[in-house]
């Protein structure tokens, strides 16, 4: 699906099938790396179906480790 509109993002976000155990967002159609959490004012989560999200998570943890050792 190319360029989904906000309504489609909202449908995906509200669909319980896209949330594993209600905590982990997993939607292969959604190409966003960091979609909003179920409670949007809490920030963002990772779309675990997007391989770039996993890479971004690993890089983020690596950066945290490097900075904490300085």
C-alpha angles and dihedrals in degrees: 000000000000123000103344116209126235091266090059091048089051091050091051092046094050095045108102090207088071092058119074109212086346090283111071120063112219118171121145092194093056109081095189114117096206113027120178119275120253087263096046097200088065091069131242138330134200124265097227091194091065111081091207088061091059090050090049090050092051091048091049092052090046091052091049091051093048093048093046091055094054 
